[in-house]
Amino acid sequence: MGARSPACRGALAALGFASLAGCTSSAPPQPAAEPVAAELARAERALAEPSIDRFELVALADRLVVSSMKGDAATIAKHGELAARLRIHAYRSARLEADGREAVALLDRVLEATPDRCSARVERARLLGELERDPGVTARELVAAPGCATDAAATLALLGPYAARAPAPAPAAPAASSGGAVYTAPQGEAEDFAVASPEPPPPSAAPVKVTGVSPYGDKDGARIVVSLSGSTSFSTGTAPPRARGEGPRVFVDSARARLGKGAKRELVVGGVVERVRMAPHGDGARVVLDLGKQAFRRVFYLTEPFRVVIDVSTRAAAAKGVDGKRGVSRVALDPGHGGSDPGAIGAAGLREKDVTLDVAHRAAPVLARELGVSTLLTRDKDDYVSLEERTQRANAFHADLFVSIHCNASESSSARGVQTYVLDAGSDDVAARVAARENATTLQAGREVSKLLSQLRLADTSARSARLAELLQRAAVASLSKFPGTLDGGVKNAGFYVLVGAEMPAVLFETSFISNPTEEERLGAGEYRQRLADAIVNAVRAYKEGK
């Protein structure tokens, strides 16, 4: 469509849209590295710097989002709005539409938690008008803003005739009775989120204790990990709301289990899982998830230590084809190990956790700069993050792809090469040993994961994961071709804990063997790490283009 009038451009400029040459219309878990107050102050300083690096703005925004996940509505609003401002700053500096759209999504989350936060509503309206290059969009959004007339007045005055053309808001629908909520089972429930209660290994001889409950949640999904002192059988089901106006409930009963001394009986989570409650039940213990809305669920177990994992999501896993262009706007990079877990250590002292973090830090800005892709690092410093939480952070980020980065290791110092793994029940002995090392478990535990996978039926994402793995493996071998002796280890299948429960295509990338002296030396070099990062970027590009 043609350019709009000078008046349009003037209205946009008055709104702070000065970087637009014309007015054509067109159709963020990692926990904060510093105390919250310091992180907030750092974000405010970043907003005052006109030429700050975009990647730093995005990283700050993502940390603020993650830090707000377990907070109350006020925390979500405060951190979310500041994160949105950081994304807007990035958008207006680099002009990547992905940053602007991410800011809108963050402001939507703020308004869901605090609908009366007019500053967020006005900022959202201004940004939408800028993204659509149409001040009429801003006007329509502000006219329809409930209870924000005072905050919107100044912006509407700048819009002049565009505000006058905006249609009056439709009358609000009458509020539903607090006792009128009806919860129905999701229709066409996807296999990925069918209720699954795989048969656990033989129970421990003595009664077990519930040693802890770790909740990882956001507004669309959550993962609740129940840790026990030993293996036990369990069952799962749903129950109606406790009272009118409340949400449905999901429960898991563990046989012959007792609550550990001092264990909290109730945990507030927030989001789709409002709270988790625990209580004795028959000869065991019951864990109840109070949901804020209807959700799909999946329950399974992991061993060494034994824990029951409860995944809930409002997003049904929908089948998608392997061929053709694919929408990829968010990628989760998972630097393996970290903190107290160094991973494999080479003969010269190189640590896996340091290599994987550096490769992720090299890949993230290139993904943003060249592909316009928002990137989440499951850890952005030398922190320990559990395998279960890594996947949930990717799910909460609504990532389109998940790449877990590792260094391979073997008892033989001659083992070498690049390998890429996907989650699958079938694996050879070598692949099983790799999975056992990355899972920090025994081979027997890996076999339990294979048994689990056969019952969870992960076919929906397996084809797309396999395609991503093929592209990554091919890209890595090509990127490292200048290094003599680079071996193509191929794509393998194994039961990696970190990939279980991912709602998107997910792969584990074994960059090279840190146990091989030659490859350890290469992994310690910046050029080699950059080529590994480039391989990740090239694989994402190829996947996005439908190759």
C-alpha positions as CSV (number, residue, x, y, z in Angstrom):
1,M,0.0,0.0,0.0
2,G,1.1,3.6,-0.5
3,A,2.6,6.0,2.0
4,R,0.3,7.8,4.3
5,S,0.0,11.6,4.6
6,P,2.5,13.9,6.3
7,A,0.0,14.2,9.1
8,C,0.3,10.5,9.7
9,R,4.0,10.7,9.9
10,G,3.7,13.7,12.3
11,A,1.4,11.8,14.6
12,L,3.7,8.9,14.7
13,A,6.7,11.1,15.4
14,A,4.8,12.7,18.3
15,L,4.3,9.3,19.7
16,G,8.0,8.5,19.6
17,F,8.0,6.7,16.3
18,A,10.6,9.1,14.8
19,S,12.7,6.3,13.3
20,L,10.0,5.5,10.7
21,A,10.6,7.1,7.4
22,G,7.0,6.6,6.2
23,C,3.6,5.4,7.4
24,T,2.7,2.4,5.3
25,S,0.1,0.1,6.6
26,S,0.7,-3.6,6.8
27,A,-1.2,-6.6,7.9
28,P,12.5,-13.9,27.1
29,P,15.0,-19.1,32.7
30,Q,17.6,-17.9,33.8
31,P,17.3,-16.9,37.3
32,A,18.6,-13.4,38.0
33,A,22.4,-13.4,38.4
34,E,22.2,-10.7,41.0
35,P,19.8,-9.8,43.8
36,V,16.5,-8.7,42.4
37,A,16.9,-5.0,43.4
38,A,20.3,-4.9,41.7
39,E,18.8,-6.5,38.6
40,L,16.0,-4.0,38.4
41,A,18.5,-1.1,38.8
42,R,20.6,-2.6,36.1
43,A,17.6,-2.7,33.8
44,E,16.8,0.9,34.5
45,R,20.3,1.9,33.7
46,A,20.2,0.0,30.4
47,L,17.1,1.9,29.4
48,A,19.0,5.1,29.8
49,E,21.8,4.0,27.4
50,P,20.9,4.9,23.8
51,S,23.5,2.6,22.2
52,I,23.5,-0.5,24.5
53,D,24.0,-3.9,22.8
54,R,20.7,-5.5,21.8
55,F,21.7,-8.9,23.2
56,E,22.3,-7.5,26.6
57,L,18.8,-5.9,26.5
58,V,17.2,-9.2,25.5
59,A,19.2,-11.1,28.2
60,L,18.1,-8.6,30.9
61,A,14.5,-8.8,29.8
62,D,14.5,-12.6,29.8
63,R,16.0,-12.7,33.3
64,L,13.3,-10.3,34.6
65,V,10.6,-12.5,33.1
66,V,12.0,-15.7,34.7
67,S,12.4,-13.9,38.1
68,S,8.7,-12.9,38.0
69,M,7.3,-16.4,37.3
70,K,6.9,-17.4,40.9
71,G,5.9,-14.0,42.1
72,D,2.5,-12.5,42.8
73,A,0.6,-10.3,40.4
74,A,2.4,-7.2,41.5
75,T,5.8,-8.8,40.8
76,I,4.7,-10.1,37.4
77,A,3.4,-6.6,36.5
78,K,6.5,-4.7,37.7
79,H,9.1,-7.1,36.2
80,G,7.0,-7.8,33.1
81,E,6.5,-4.1,32.3
82,L,10.2,-3.4,32.8
83,A,11.1,-6.4,30.6
84,A,8.7,-5.0,27.9
85,R,10.4,-1.6,28.0
86,L,13.8,-3.3,27.5
87,R,12.4,-5.2,24.5
88,I,10.9,-1.9,23.1
89,H,14.3,-0.3,23.6
90,A,15.9,-3.1,21.6
91,Y,13.2,-2.9,18.9
92,R,13.7,0.9,18.4
93,S,17.5,0.4,18.3
94,A,17.8,-2.6,16.0
95,R,14.4,-2.4,14.3
96,L,13.8,-6.2,14.6
97,E,10.1,-6.8,14.5
98,A,10.6,-9.9,16.7
99,D,11.6,-7.6,19.6
100,G,8.5,-5.5,19.2
101,R,6.2,-8.5,19.0
102,E,7.9,-10.0,22.1
103,A,7.2,-6.7,24.0
104,V,3.5,-6.9,23.1
105,A,3.4,-10.4,24.4
106,L,5.1,-9.3,27.7
107,L,2.6,-6.5,28.1
108,D,-0.3,-8.9,27.4
109,R,1.1,-11.0,30.3
110,V,1.2,-7.9,32.6
111,L,-2.3,-7.0,31.7
112,E,-3.5,-10.6,32.4
113,A,-2.0,-10.4,35.9
114,T,-3.1,-6.7,36.5
115,P,-5.9,-5.7,34.1
116,D,-6.1,-2.2,35.5
117,R,-2.4,-1.3,34.9
118,C,-3.0,1.6,32.5
119,S,0.6,2.4,31.9
120,A,1.1,-1.0,30.3
121,R,-2.1,-0.7,28.3
122,V,-1.1,2.7,26.9
123,E,2.4,1.5,26.1
124,R,1.0,-1.6,24.4
125,A,-1.4,0.6,22.2
126,R,1.5,2.9,21.2
127,L,3.7,-0.1,20.3
128,L,1.0,-1.8,18.2
129,G,0.5,1.4,16.2
130,E,4.2,1.6,15.6
131,L,4.5,-2.1,14.6
132,E,1.5,-1.7,12.2
133,R,2.8,1.7,11.0
134,D,-0.8,3.0,11.6
135,P,-1.6,5.5,14.3
136,G,-5.3,4.5,13.9
137,V,-4.4,1.2,15.5
138,T,-3.1,3.0,18.6
139,A,-6.3,5.1,18.6
140,R,-8.6,2.1,18.5
141,E,-6.7,0.4,21.2
142,L,-6.8,3.4,23.5
143,V,-10.5,4.2,22.9
144,A,-11.3,0.6,23.9
145,A,-9.0,0.7,27.0
146,P,-11.3,0.1,30.0
147,G,-10.8,2.6,32.8
148,C,-7.7,4.2,31.3
149,A,-9.2,7.4,29.9
150,T,-6.9,9.7,31.9
151,D,-3.7,7.8,31.0
152,A,-4.8,7.6,27.3
153,A,-5.9,11.2,27.0
154,A,-2.5,12.7,26.2
155,T,-1.7,10.1,23.5
156,L,-5.2,10.4,22.0
157,A,-4.8,14.2,21.8
158,L,-1.6,13.8,19.8
159,L,-3.5,11.5,17.3
160,G,-6.0,14.2,16.5
161,P,-8.2,13.0,13.6
162,Y,-7.1,9.4,14.0
163,A,-8.7,9.3,17.4
164,A,-11.9,10.7,16.1
165,R,-12.1,8.0,13.5
166,A,-11.6,5.2,16.0
167,P,-14.9,3.3,16.6
168,A,-16.5,3.4,20.0
169,P,-15.7,0.4,22.1
170,A,-18.3,-2.4,22.2
171,P,-20.3,-2.7,25.4
172,A,-18.8,-5.0,27.9
173,A,-20.3,-8.5,28.2
174,P,-22.1,-9.0,31.5
175,A,-19.9,-10.6,34.1
176,A,-20.5,-14.3,34.6
177,S,-21.7,-15.5,38.0
178,S,-18.8,-16.6,40.2
179,G,-20.5,-20.0,40.5
180,G,-21.1,-20.4,36.8
181,A,-17.7,-21.8,35.7
182,V,-18.0,-25.0,33.7
183,Y,-15.0,-27.1,33.0
184,T,-15.1,-29.6,30.2
185,A,-12.4,-32.0,29.1
186,P,-10.3,-30.6,26.1
187,Q,-11.6,-31.9,22.8
188,G,-9.4,-33.9,20.6
189,E,-6.8,-34.4,23.3
190,A,-3.4,-34.8,21.7
191,E,-1.5,-38.0,22.4
192,D,1.4,-36.1,23.8
193,F,-0.8,-35.0,26.7
194,A,-2.9,-38.0,27.2
195,V,-2.8,-39.1,30.8
196,A,0.1,-41.5,31.2
197,S,0.9,-43.4,34.3
198,P,3.8,-45.7,33.3
199,E,4.3,-48.7,35.5
200,P,7.3,-47.8,37.9
201,P,10.0,-50.2,38.9
202,P,9.4,-52.5,41.9
203,P,8.6,-50.4,45.0
204,S,11.2,-50.0,47.8
205,A,11.0,-52.6,50.6
206,A,10.4,-49.9,53.2
207,P,7.9,-47.0,53.1
208,V,9.2,-44.0,51.2
209,K,9.2,-40.3,52.1
210,V,8.2,-37.4,50.0
211,T,11.5,-35.4,50.3
212,G,10.5,-32.4,48.3
213,V,8.3,-30.7,45.7
214,S,9.8,-28.4,43.1
215,P,7.3,-26.3,41.1
216,Y,8.2,-24.6,37.8
217,G,5.3,-22.8,36.4
218,D,4.0,-20.0,34.2
219,K,0.6,-18.9,32.9
220,D,0.4,-21.6,30.1
221,G,2.1,-24.6,31.6
222,A,3.9,-26.0,34.6
223,R,6.1,-28.9,35.7
224,I,5.8,-30.1,39.2
225,V,8.6,-32.5,40.4
226,V,7.8,-34.7,43.4
227,S,11.0,-36.2,44.9
228,L,10.8,-39.4,46.9
229,S,13.3,-41.4,48.9
230,G,12.7,-44.5,46.9
231,S,10.6,-46.0,44.2
232,T,6.9,-46.6,44.6
233,S,3.8,-47.2,42.6
234,F,1.5,-44.2,41.9
235,S,-1.8,-43.3,40.2
236,T,-3.2,-40.1,38.8
237,G,-6.6,-38.6,38.2
238,T,-8.7,-35.5,38.2
239,A,-11.2,-34.1,40.7
240,P,-13.8,-31.4,40.4
241,P,-13.2,-27.9,41.9
242,R,-13.3,-27.6,45.7
243,A,-15.8,-24.8,45.5
244,R,-17.8,-22.9,43.0
245,G,-15.7,-20.5,40.9
246,E,-12.5,-22.4,41.4
247,G,-10.5,-24.4,38.9
248,P,-10.3,-28.2,38.4
249,R,-7.7,-30.3,40.2
250,V,-5.1,-32.9,39.2
251,F,-3.9,-35.4,41.8
252,V,-1.2,-38.0,42.1
253,D,-1.3,-40.7,44.8
254,S,1.9,-42.4,45.8
255,A,1.5,-45.7,47.6
256,R,3.2,-46.3,50.9
257,A,4.6,-42.8,51.0
258,R,4.9,-40.4,53.9
259,L,5.4,-36.7,53.9
260,G,8.9,-35.8,55.1
261,K,9.3,-34.0,58.4
262,G,9.1,-30.3,57.9
263,A,7.8,-30.6,54.3
264,K,5.5,-27.8,53.3
265,R,1.9,-28.9,52.9
266,E,1.1,-26.1,50.5
267,L,3.1,-24.2,47.9
268,V,1.8,-21.2,45.9
269,V,2.9,-21.5,42.2
270,G,0.9,-19.0,40.1
271,G,-0.2,-19.3,36.5
272,V,-2.0,-22.4,35.3
273,V,-1.1,-24.2,38.5
274,E,-2.3,-21.9,41.3
275,R,-1.0,-24.0,44.2
276,V,0.3,-27.4,45.1
277,R,-1.1,-29.2,48.2
278,M,0.1,-32.3,50.0
279,A,-1.6,-34.5,52.5
280,P,-1.7,-38.2,53.7
281,H,-4.1,-40.3,51.7
282,G,-5.0,-43.9,52.6
283,D,-1.7,-45.7,53.1
284,G,0.2,-43.2,51.1
285,A,0.4,-39.5,50.2
286,R,-1.5,-37.4,47.7
287,V,-0.2,-34.4,45.8
288,V,-2.9,-32.1,44.4
289,L,-2.5,-29.4,41.8
290,D,-5.2,-26.7,41.9
291,L,-5.5,-25.4,38.4
292,G,-6.6,-22.0,37.3
293,K,-8.0,-23.4,34.1
294,Q,-8.6,-26.6,32.2
295,A,-5.3,-28.1,31.1
296,F,-3.8,-31.2,29.5
297,R,-1.7,-33.3,31.7
298,R,1.1,-35.9,31.5
299,V,2.6,-37.8,34.5
300,F,5.7,-40.0,34.4
301,Y,8.6,-40.9,36.6
302,L,12.4,-40.6,36.5
303,T,14.9,-42.6,38.6
304,E,18.1,-42.0,40.5
305,P,16.7,-40.3,42.5
306,F,13.1,-41.5,42.1
307,R,10.7,-38.6,41.3
308,V,7.3,-38.3,39.8
309,V,7.0,-35.5,37.2
310,I,3.6,-33.8,36.5
311,D,3.4,-31.7,33.4
312,V,0.3,-29.6,32.7
313,S,-0.2,-27.3,29.7
314,T,-3.0,-25.3,28.2
315,R,-1.4,-26.0,24.8
316,A,-2.3,-29.3,23.2
317,A,0.5,-30.7,21.1
318,A,-0.7,-30.3,17.5
319,A,0.8,-32.5,14.8
320,K,2.9,-30.5,12.3
321,G,4.4,-31.6,9.0
322,V,8.1,-32.2,8.6
323,D,8.2,-30.5,5.1
324,G,7.8,-26.9,4.1
325,K,8.7,-23.6,5.8
326,R,8.4,-23.7,9.6
327,G,7.6,-20.9,11.9
328,V,10.7,-20.4,14.2
329,S,10.7,-17.2,16.2
330,R,12.1,-18.5,19.5
331,V,14.9,-20.9,20.3
332,A,16.0,-22.3,23.7
333,L,19.7,-23.0,24.0
334,D,20.6,-25.3,26.9
335,P,24.3,-25.1,27.9
336,G,24.8,-28.5,29.6
337,H,25.9,-28.9,33.2
338,G,27.0,-25.8,35.3
339,G,27.6,-24.8,38.9
340,S,28.4,-27.7,41.1
341,D,28.2,-30.0,38.0
342,P,31.2,-29.5,35.8
343,G,30.3,-32.2,33.4
344,A,33.1,-34.1,31.7
345,I,36.7,-32.8,32.3
346,G,39.5,-33.3,29.8
347,A,43.0,-34.5,30.6
348,A,44.3,-30.9,30.4
349,G,41.5,-29.6,32.8
350,L,39.0,-28.2,30.3
351,R,35.5,-28.4,31.8
352,E,32.4,-29.3,29.8
353,K,30.3,-26.7,31.6
354,D,32.6,-23.8,30.4
355,V,32.6,-24.9,26.8
356,T,28.9,-25.3,26.5
357,L,28.1,-21.9,28.0
358,D,30.5,-20.2,25.7
359,V,29.1,-21.9,22.6
360,A,25.6,-20.9,23.6
361,H,26.7,-17.3,24.2
362,R,28.3,-17.2,20.8
363,A,25.2,-18.7,19.0
364,A,22.5,-16.5,20.7
365,P,23.5,-13.1,19.3
366,V,24.0,-14.5,15.8
367,L,20.5,-16.1,15.9
368,A,19.1,-12.7,16.8
369,R,21.2,-10.7,14.3
370,E,20.9,-12.9,11.3
371,L,17.6,-14.7,11.8
372,G,15.7,-12.3,14.0
373,V,15.1,-15.1,16.5
374,S,14.6,-14.5,20.2
375,T,16.8,-16.8,22.2
376,L,16.5,-18.1,25.8
377,L,19.6,-19.6,27.5
378,T,18.4,-22.0,30.2
379,R,21.4,-20.8,32.2
380,D,23.4,-17.7,31.3
381,K,26.2,-18.1,33.9
382,D,27.9,-20.8,35.9
383,D,24.8,-21.9,37.7
384,Y,23.4,-25.4,38.4
385,V,20.0,-25.9,36.8
386,S,18.2,-29.3,37.2
387,L,17.4,-31.3,34.1
388,E,13.7,-31.0,34.8
389,E,13.8,-27.3,35.1
390,R,15.7,-26.8,31.9
391,T,12.9,-28.3,29.8
392,Q,10.2,-26.4,31.7
393,R,12.1,-23.1,31.1
394,A,12.0,-23.8,27.3
395,N,8.3,-24.7,27.5
396,A,7.5,-21.5,29.5
397,F,9.4,-19.5,26.8
398,H,7.2,-21.1,24.2
399,A,10.3,-22.0,22.3
400,D,9.9,-23.4,18.8
401,L,13.2,-25.4,19.0
402,F,15.3,-26.7,21.9
403,V,19.1,-27.5,21.5
404,S,20.9,-28.9,24.5
405,I,24.7,-28.4,24.1
406,H,27.2,-30.9,25.5
407,C,30.7,-32.3,25.1
408,N,31.1,-36.0,24.6
409,A,33.4,-38.2,26.7
410,S,34.6,-41.8,26.6
411,E,36.8,-44.2,28.6
412,S,38.9,-44.4,25.4
413,S,41.0,-41.3,24.7
414,S,40.9,-42.2,21.0
415,A,37.1,-41.7,20.7
416,R,36.3,-38.6,18.6
417,G,33.7,-37.0,16.4
418,V,30.5,-35.0,16.4
419,Q,27.1,-36.6,17.3
420,T,23.5,-35.4,17.6
421,Y,20.9,-37.2,19.7
422,V,17.1,-37.3,19.7
423,L,14.9,-38.7,22.4
424,D,13.8,-42.2,21.5
425,A,13.3,-45.6,23.1
426,G,15.7,-47.5,20.8
427,S,19.4,-47.0,21.4
428,D,22.6,-49.0,21.1
429,D,25.0,-49.6,24.0
430,V,27.2,-46.7,23.2
431,A,24.3,-44.3,23.0
432,A,22.9,-45.7,26.3
433,R,26.2,-45.0,28.0
434,V,26.3,-41.4,26.7
435,A,22.7,-40.9,28.0
436,A,23.6,-42.4,31.4
437,R,26.6,-40.0,31.7
438,E,24.5,-36.9,30.8
439,N,21.7,-38.0,33.0
440,A,24.1,-38.7,35.9
441,T,22.5,-42.2,36.3
442,T,23.2,-45.8,35.7
443,L,22.5,-47.7,32.5
444,Q,19.6,-49.3,34.2
445,A,18.0,-45.9,34.7
446,G,18.4,-45.2,31.0
447,R,16.6,-48.4,30.3
448,E,13.8,-47.2,32.5
449,V,13.6,-44.0,30.4
450,S,13.3,-46.1,27.2
451,K,10.5,-48.1,28.9
452,L,8.8,-44.8,29.7
453,L,9.1,-43.4,26.2
454,S,7.4,-46.4,24.7
455,Q,4.3,-45.6,26.9
456,L,4.3,-41.8,26.5
457,R,4.1,-42.0,22.7
458,L,6.1,-39.0,21.6
459,A,5.6,-39.5,17.9
460,D,4.2,-35.9,17.4
461,T,7.5,-34.2,17.9
462,S,9.9,-37.1,17.1
463,A,9.8,-36.6,13.3
464,R,10.6,-32.9,13.6
465,S,13.3,-33.5,16.2
466,A,14.9,-36.1,13.9
467,R,14.8,-33.6,11.1
468,L,16.4,-30.9,13.2
469,A,19.1,-33.4,14.4
470,E,19.9,-34.3,10.8
471,L,20.3,-30.6,9.9
472,L,22.5,-29.9,12.9
473,Q,24.7,-32.9,12.4
474,R,25.2,-32.0,8.7
475,A,25.9,-28.3,9.6
476,A,28.4,-29.3,12.3
477,V,30.4,-31.6,10.1
478,A,30.5,-28.9,7.4
479,S,31.5,-26.2,9.8
480,L,34.3,-28.3,11.3
481,S,35.6,-29.6,7.9
482,K,38.8,-27.5,8.0
483,F,39.9,-29.4,11.1
484,P,41.7,-32.7,10.0
485,G,40.1,-35.9,11.2
486,T,36.7,-34.6,12.0
487,L,34.4,-37.6,12.3
488,D,30.7,-37.6,11.5
489,G,29.2,-39.6,14.4
490,G,25.7,-39.4,12.9
491,V,22.3,-39.0,14.6
492,K,21.6,-41.3,17.5
493,N,18.6,-42.2,19.7
494,A,18.8,-42.3,23.5
495,G,16.8,-41.5,26.6
496,F,18.1,-38.2,27.8
497,Y,16.2,-36.8,30.8
498,V,16.7,-33.2,29.6
499,L,14.7,-33.8,26.5
500,V,11.7,-35.6,28.2
501,G,8.6,-33.3,28.2
502,A,9.8,-30.8,25.7
503,E,6.8,-29.4,23.9
504,M,8.9,-28.5,20.8
505,P,11.4,-30.4,18.6
506,A,14.4,-31.0,20.8
507,V,17.9,-32.4,20.3
508,L,21.1,-32.9,22.3
509,F,24.3,-31.8,20.5
510,E,27.5,-33.6,21.5
511,T,30.0,-31.1,20.1
512,S,33.2,-33.2,20.3
513,F,35.0,-35.5,22.7
514,I,36.6,-33.6,25.5
515,S,38.2,-36.9,26.5
516,N,40.2,-36.9,23.3
517,P,43.4,-34.8,23.7
518,T,43.2,-33.3,20.2
519,E,39.5,-32.5,20.4
520,E,40.0,-31.1,23.9
521,E,42.6,-28.7,22.6
522,R,40.2,-27.7,19.8
523,L,37.3,-27.2,22.2
524,G,39.5,-24.8,24.2
525,A,40.0,-22.5,21.1
526,G,37.6,-19.6,20.3
527,E,37.6,-20.3,16.6
528,Y,36.4,-23.9,17.1
529,R,33.7,-22.9,19.5
530,Q,32.5,-20.2,17.1
531,R,32.3,-22.8,14.3
532,L,30.1,-25.0,16.7
533,A,27.9,-21.9,17.3
534,D,27.7,-21.3,13.6
535,A,26.6,-24.9,13.1
536,I,23.7,-24.3,15.5
537,V,22.7,-21.1,13.6
538,N,22.9,-22.7,10.2
539,A,20.8,-25.7,11.4
540,V,18.1,-23.4,12.7
541,R,18.2,-21.4,9.5
542,A,17.8,-24.5,7.4
543,Y,15.0,-25.9,9.6
544,K,13.2,-22.6,9.4
545,E,13.5,-22.5,5.6
546,G,12.0,-26.0,5.4
547,K,15.1,-27.9,4.3
